Amino acid sequence: MRQSLADFLCAWSCLPTPTDYSFPELYWFKHDSDLQAPQFILWKGAKSYSNNELIPDKRYESRTTDTSTELIIRELTLADTALYYCAVDTQ
């Protein structure tokens, strides 16, 4: 049986620092062209803020712990080929 990219998912982990804040917001960005700035993918709260998130494209998912975030992409396509960055906002 032949499989396509759509049958797979990909996951990245990120451990932002510092980790001693109370209401962190964790962001993921996609950078697929040197001619454009990285594009926003999602943000998700962590720690006591973990029930808050903004994920416009439901192929993306983020799991967070008190010290890390993970980006998961489902139904991969060639358009997903890019550099991915995570960032933290400590408010």
Order of alpha helices (4+ residues) and beta strands (2+ residues): beta-beta-beta-beta-beta-beta-beta
